[in-house]
Amino acid sequence: MPQAKPTALTLHYSAPGRAVIVFNQEPRDILVDGVSATLPMERNSLNWAVLFPAGDHYAEVITNTKAGVAVKVFGWASASAIGAFGLLVTALMTAIYLHVRLRRLTHRSG
């Protein structure tokens, strides 16, 4: 069963021939049975395909660094904060607009 970590994916595979595993992030380092390995890799527009050796192996594919994870988390948090602020400002501007319109209507009729 594959295990996802913030910076890597660990998996066990068994293949009679070479195994192709596709990733949605570029592998920075690949460990096969705990040893760093340089494996053939192909990239298309969205994914990376890595050709793993035949047999029964444990593989760890490191796709990110801790700093990279921190940048992504900070980016997500700041984008969420900006979106929430925009929503709040829009709601407040709508409330101010409605308040002014209702005030004008009540002053005209009264």
Secondary structure, 3 states (H helix, E strand, C coil): CCEECCCEEEEEEEECCCEEEEECCCCCEEEECCEECCCCEEECCCCEEEEECCEEEEEEEECCCHHHHHHHHHHHHHHHHHHHHHHHHHHHHHHHHHHHHHHHHHHHHC
